[in-house]
Amino acid sequence: MSKKLEIWGVNDPNISAQLALAIKLDLFAKEAGLDVVCRFAESGTTMPQDVLHAEQKPFAFTQTPITSILLHDKGVSTKILAPLADIAGTQQVVIHRASGIHTPQDLEGKRIGIAKGAAVFIALTNMAKDCHVDLDQVYFINLLPSDQLAAFREKKLDAIACWEPWTTEAQHYGGEFFFSGTRSEIPHIEGNVNWLINQSCLIAPDETIDREPEKLIMILKVLQKATLMLELYFEEAAALLSEFFQRSPEDMQSIMRKNTYSMIMDSLFRIGVLSFRDFLYENGRVALKFSENQLYRTDLLREVDPALVLLEKGTKKDVGFFEKEGIYYKDNVSFEGDLSRLRFLMADDSVVVRNFLNRTLEILQAESLGEATTGQEAIDMFARLRPNFMTMDLSMPGLSGVDAIQQIRQMDPHVNIIVISGIDVQEVREEVFKLGVKIFIKKPFVPEKAASVIRNILEKSITN
């Protein structure tokens, strides 16, 4: 048995399910011969400070990319080694039935409990952009989850912006689910949304990676086995975790089914990490935009299983483009193929955006062939319908828009793809332009302006 390794987690199955399962089943010792001791802190946003002030830094820890980025800013270099779960669906806003909140605009002037630095604030921000809510008029109260729940129960808060299991508990005390990072119950915009990409991850300090990479690979293999158990034996694993996290089996299954437990490092993972980086930088939380090489690495996970790494880092090559009111395009952009009929296929999981897109197509007098809500559905519908134009979101469930674009361009290199995305990240824009995208339109957008840009390019394409 090797020396003791301390791994930190949190009392939260969204962040630390695999770690807790590994401890419960003694997998570190049985599978890897490692002597691992785990410390599980209260779920919240305090881990960056805990790591900074610890006399002995953890060997590794489970948290979201926000923690890693904030530590970088304080001079503690860490790397994300693997995603563990897509947890955006557990990041929720719950409103009190007595609050008088019925529409997004009703949030203005109300009191919302939220932990400072919580990822759910990004979902709130994106919802506000789509629904035209002035967040400066909202009173945000900085509270950790347990304190939010107590204040909500006493009707001192009109809503909480938090995560499972506290959001489910809040619904026992007069709360109603309003929206999450992936789903909305807001009147008239019920359904899937893409207001947040958020993943729990295994993170390690650079000095740990440099000193003992082999042990980190063994830890990753253990977490991979725990992930496989969650996929194949979900109910049995949830029962074990209900004991660990002291929740009823029914509550534990309800909470965990909102997550997708996976260690695949793909385009959606990359988009999420870079989106957090830009958000923290633009809001003054960090001083620098750290590079991808500073934030995560793929080599250790590739050692565990090459099939888990679907990212290929190419050499950086500048892509020149113009930007006008949130619409990006190259100077020499032109549409291809037969342009006598504009036949569009839309791919976006948000009914809000699809409504704006339908208005855009009406202005262009274009034909809508259909609406896809996932990347795979977009590929399947494209193969069947063969439109000459396609709008593509980047952060749909499952297969990302980036991966869908690659596959669609292989089927038809001349299809005119227009990205409509809330992901306004330079590296991602450059990647999709390299893949042959014609226009990148940032959400939220004005249908009339989008139609005007498309029409101008269309006229130049026909003339040439």
N, C-alpha and C positions, 0 to 999 in steps of 0.2 A: 504494500500500500504506500502510495506517495504521500508527500506532505499535504497538510490541510489547505484546501483552496476555498476562499470565501466568495460566494456568488450572491449578489443582492437581487431581490425581487420585491414585489409589492403584493399586498393582500387583495388581489384583483385578478380574476380569471381571464380578463381581456388581455392583460399584460403578461402575466406569469403562469398561465395554465400549464405549459409544457414543463416549466421549472418545478412547479408544485407536484406534478404527476411523477416526474423523475425522482423527487425526494420521497414521495409517498411509496413508490415501488422500489426504492433503493437502487435505481438504475445506474447512477454514477459509479457505485462500487461494483455492481454485478456485471455491467457491460464494459466499463472502461478501467476498472481498478483504481478509481480516483477517490480520495477522501475529501468529499465536498461538504461544507457546512453552508447553509443558506440563511440569510437574514431577510425577513419579509417586513417591509415598512408599510405604513398606512398609504393607501393609494392617493396620489395627489401630485403636486408639482414641486415637491421639496427636494427631490433626489439630487439635482445639481449642487445645491448647497450642502447636502449631506456628504457627497463625494468630496467636495472642495475642503470641508472641514475635518474629514476623517484622517486620523493619524496613519492608519493603514488603509490604502485605497483597495477597493474590491478587485478581485482577480477578473471579474466580468460582472455585468448586470443586465437585467431586462428592463427596458423602458422604450419610449418613443424617440424618434430622431431629434425632437426638440431638446431633450436632455443632452444628447451628444453635441449638438450645435452650441448650446449655452456653455458647456464645459470648454469647448474650443475657444470660445470668446474670453474665458477666464484663464487661458493658458494651460488647461489640462487636455492634451490631445488624446482623442479617442477615435475608434473606428466602429462603424456598424458592420458586423460580420455576417448577419443574416436577418431577414424578416422572420417573424414568428406567426403573426396573424394580422389580417385586415380587420381593424376594430372600428372603422368609421361609423358603422351602424349602431354602435353602443354609445356614441357621443351624441347626446340628445338635449333638446330643450323641452321642458315640461312646464306647462302653465297651470296656475291655480284656477279652479272653477269659479272662485269668487273674485278673480282679478279683473274681470271685464275685458279680458283679451280675447278677441275673436279673429282679428286680422293681423297681419304682420305690423301694420302701422300702429295698432293699439299697443305695441311694445314701447313706443315713445312715451316717456314720462313715467314708466313703470320701473320697479326694482327687480333686478335679476341677480341672483347669486351665481358667482363663477370663481373658480380658483385662478389666481393670476398666472398667466402663461399657459392656460389650458388650451389644447388643440381645438376644442369645441368652439372657441371664439372664431376660428377661421370659418367654420360652418355658419355661424351667425353673420359674419361679414359677407360671405357669398350669398346667403339668403337675402341680406339687406340690399345688396346690389341688384339682385333679380327683382325684388319686390319694392324697391324704392323706399327703404326705411332709413331714417337718419339716426345712426347709432349714437351720435353725440347727444341725442335727447333721451337716451336710456341711462338709468342709474345702475351702474354695475357695482355690486358689493363683493369685495374680495373675501371669499370664505372657502375653506377646504370642504370636501364632500359631506362629511358627517355634520359639520356646522351648518352647511346649506340646508340639509334635511331637517335639522332642528328648527331653523328659522322658518322654513317653508311650512312645517307642521303648525307653527304658532302664527301663521299668516303674516309674518314680518317680511316675506318676499312674495312678489307676484309671480315669479317664475324662477326656475333654476336652469342653468346651462352646465350640465354635468355628464356623468356617464353611468353605465350599469355597474353595480346593482342599485345605486342610490336613486336613479331615475325611476326604476320600477317601484321602489319603496315610496317615492314621492307620490306615485299614483294611488297608493293606499291612503294617503292623507289629503285627498281632494285635488290631486293633480291629473292633468290630461296630457298625453303625448301630443306635441305640436309638430316637431320635426327632428330629424337626425341628420348626420352627414350624408345619408343615402336614401332617406325616405321622408316624405312630407304628408301630414294629415291636415295641412292648412287648407281651409275651404277654397274650392275651385282649383287648387293645384295639388290635389292628392296624387300620390304615386311616387315613383322613383325620382331622385334628384342626385346631383353630384356636387354637393357643397363641401365635401371634405375627402381627402385621401389621408388615411392615418394608419400606421402599422406599428405594432409592438415589435421590438427587435432585440437581438443579443448584441451587446456593445462591450468593448474591452478597451482599456487604456493602451496607448501605443507601446508603452514600456513592457506590458504583459505580452503583447503580440510579438515584439522583438525578442523577448527573453524565452518564452515558452509556447511557441506556436503549435507544437505537437499536442499539448494538453488542451488547447482551445479547439483543435480539430476533434479530439475525443469528446469534448463537451458538446460540440455541434452534432456529433454522431448520436449522442444520447438524446439530445433534443429532437433530432430527426426521428428517432424511434418513438418518442413521446408524441410527436406530431402524427405519425402513422397510426398510433393507437387511438388518437382522437378521431381520425378519419374512419377507421375500420370498426372501432368498438366505442362509439360515442357515448351511448347510455351508460355503459360500465365505467368509462373514464369519468363521466360527469358525476356518477354516484360517488366515486372516490374523492373527487374534488369538492363535492358538497360537504363531505366530512372535513376536508382540509380547510376550506374557506368558511365553514360553519353556516351554510345556506341549505335550505331544503332542496332535495333532488329536483323538484319541479321548478323552483326558481333558478337553480343552477343550469338546468337544461335550457330554460327560456333565455337566460342571459347569454349562454355560450352559443346558442344557435344564431345569434345576431353577428357572430364573428365568423371569419373564414380562416381556419388554422392552416397555414401553409408556409414553407420556407423557400418558396421559389422567388428568386431575385430577378425580376423582369422590368419591363418599361414602366409599369405602374408604380413599382417600388421606387424607381429612379425619379419619376415625376413627383412622387410624394416627398421624398427627401429634399429635392431642389425647391419645391414649393414652400416647405417649412423654412428653408434657408432664406429665401427671398422675403417671406412674410416677416421673419424676425428682424432682418436687416432693414426693411422698409419701415418697420414700426420702432426702430431705434433700440431693439433689444440686444443686437450684436453690432460690432463696429465694422466687420468685414463680411463680404460674400465669399465664403470658403469654397475652394474648388472641390470637385467630385473626389479627387484623389485624397483630399484631406478628410472627407466625410465617411467614405465607406470603401471596402475592398472586397474583391470577389474570390481571391485565390484560395483562402482557407475553406470556404464553402464548396468550391470546385473540387478540392481534395476529398471532401466528404462524398459528393455525388455531382459529377459534371452536369447532369440533367437538371439540377436545381438552379443553375446560373444561365439565364437567357439574355444576359447583357453582353454586348461587345463594345468595348471602348475603342473607337477609331482615333486616328490622328485629328487634332483640331484643325478645322479649316473654316475661315471666315466666310459667311454667306451674307452678301450685301442685300439689303432690302430697305424699302421706304415704310414709314409709319404715318398714318393720318387718322387721328381720332380713334386709336385702338385697332386699326386695320393695317396689317402688314402685307407687303407684296414686293416682288422684285421689279426693277425698272423696266426690264424687257419681257415681263410676263405676258403670255398669250394663251388663249384657250385652244384646244386641239379638237380635231374630228369634225363631224357634221354639226354645225351650229344653227341649222335652220329650225331645229326644235330643241328646246331646253327641257330635258327629261331628268328630274332630280330624284335621288334617293337620299333621305335624311337619316342620320344615325346620331341619336342623342337620347339619353335616358331621362331627361327632364322634360316634363310636359310644358313647363314655362318656356323653355328655349324652343321647343317644337312649335309652339304657338307663334313665337316671333319669326321663326323660319317660314312658317306657312304664310305669314303676312309678307315676308320678303319675296316669296315666290309669286304671290298675287301681283305685286308691283311689277315684277319681271315678266308677268304673263307666262310663267313656266309651269310645266306639268309636274305634279308630285306623284311619284310611282309608289311610294310607301314610306314607312317610318320604322327604323330599327332601334332597339333600345339597348343592345349589347354589341360588343365587337364581333362576336361570332355570328350573331343574327345579321349584322351588316354584311359580312362576307357571304353568307348563304343567300341573302336577298339580292346582293349584287350579281352573284353567279346566275341567278334565275331571271332577273329583270334587265340586266345590262343597261343601266342609265349612262348618259354621257357626262352627267354632273353628279357629284356626291358631296354632301356636307358631313363632316366627321368630328364628333367630340373625341377627346383624348382620354378621359377618365371614366369610362363606362365600366360596369361590373365585369369581372372575368378578364377576358382578353382586352388589352388596352387598345385605344384608337391608333397608337403608333404601330402596334403589331398588325392591326387590321389593315392599315394603309399599305404596309409592306406586302401583305398577301393579295390585296386587291390590285395593286400595281403590277404584280406578277401575272394576274389574269388578264389585265388590260393596261398596258403602259400609257395609253393615250387618254384614259379617263381623267376628267378635270375634278380634282379634289380640293375642297375648301374646308379648312379646319375652323370649327367654331368652339372655342375653349375658354374656360376661366383660368387655365394654366398659362400665365404670362411669364414664362421662364425662358431666358435667352437660349440656353443650351437645347431646350426642347423645340423652340422655334427653328433653330438652325438644323436640328435633326430632321424635322418634317419637311423643311424646304429641300434638303438634300434628297429626301425620298420622292420628290417631285410634286409636292403640294403647291398649288397656285396662289392661294390667299390664306392668311391666318387672321381670323377675326376674333378679337378678345371679347368675352362676355363681361357684363351685359352689353348688348349692342342695340343700335336703333335700326329697325328694318329699312327705313328709307335711305339711310346712309350706306348700309351694306349693299342694298340694291343698286345704288348709284355707282359704287366702285365696280361691282360686277358688270353693270351695263357698259361702263366706260371701257373696261378691258375687253368686253365682248365686241364692241364696235371697232376697236383697234384690231382685234383678231380677224374680224370679217374683212376689214379694209386691206389688211396685209395678205 
